[in-house]
Amino acid sequence: MICPKCGKNAKVLESRPNEDGSTRRRYECQTLHRFTTVDGVWLTDEAKHEKQRAYALKARTARQANKEKQNDRT
C-alpha cells in the first residue's frame, strides 16, 4: 500500500473484520503517517432490490410448496 500523504510504502499495523463483512486495515508508512482503509463489497440500490425480490420469490415458492404438501396429506 502507498501512503496517500507522502507516497512511500506503508505496512499493515492491524487488520480486523467488520460486522458488515468488510475488512478494516490500519497502516503506517515509513515516515510514520497513519491511515485506515476499508475493503468490502457494497451493493447498489438496484442490486439490493433485486436481492430482496429474489428472496421474496423464494419464500413465496416455499410457502406454496408447503401448502401443497399439506393438501396432499389430507
C-alpha positions in Angstrom: 0.0 0.0 0.0 1.2 3.5 -0.8 0.8 6.3 1.7 -1.8 8.9 0.4 0.2 11.8 2.1 3.8 11.1 1.1 3.7 8.3 -1.5 6.0 6.0 0.4 5.4 2.3 1.2 3.2 1.5 4.2 2.8 -1.6 6.2 -0.3 -3.1 7.9 -0.4 -2.5 11.6 -3.8 -4.0 12.3 -6.5 -5.9 10.3 -9.9 -6.8 11.6 -13.3 -7.8 10.1 -16.3 -5.5 10.5 -19.9 -6.7 11.2 -20.9 -6.0 7.6 -18.3 -8.4 6.2 -15.8 -5.7 5.2 -12.2 -5.5 6.5 -10.7 -2.5 8.2 -6.9 -2.1 8.0 -4.7 0.3 9.8 -1.4 1.3 8.0 1.7 3.2 8.9 4.2 4.5 6.3 7.9 4.8 6.5 7.5 8.5 7.6 5.1 7.5 10.4 1.8 8.7 8.8 -1.1 6.5 9.8 -4.2 5.9 7.8 -7.1 3.4 7.5 -8.7 1.6 4.6 -12.0 -0.4 4.5 -12.2 -3.2 1.9 -15.5 -4.8 1.1 -18.3 -5.2 -1.4 -21.3 -2.9 -1.2 -24.5 -3.4 -3.2 -26.1 -0.7 -5.3 -29.7 0.2 -4.5 -30.8 -1.7 -7.6 -28.8 -4.8 -6.6 -30.4 -4.7 -3.1 -33.9 -4.5 -4.5 -33.1 -7.4 -6.9 -31.8 -9.5 -3.9 -35.0 -8.7 -1.9 -37.2 -9.7 -4.8 -35.4 -13.0 -5.2 -35.7 -13.7 -1.5 -39.4 -12.9 -1.5 -40.0 -15.1 -4.6 -38.1 -18.0 -2.9 -40.1 -17.6 0.3 -43.4 -17.4 -1.6 -42.5 -20.6 -3.6 -41.6 -22.4 -0.3 -44.9 -21.4 1.2 -46.8 -22.7 -1.8 -44.9 -26.0 -1.7 -45.7 -26.4 2.0 -49.4 -25.7 1.3 -49.4 -28.3 -1.5 -47.8 -30.9 0.8 -50.4 -30.2 3.5 -53.2 -30.6 0.9 -51.8 -33.9 -0.3 -51.8 -35.3 3.2 -55.5 -34.6 3.7 
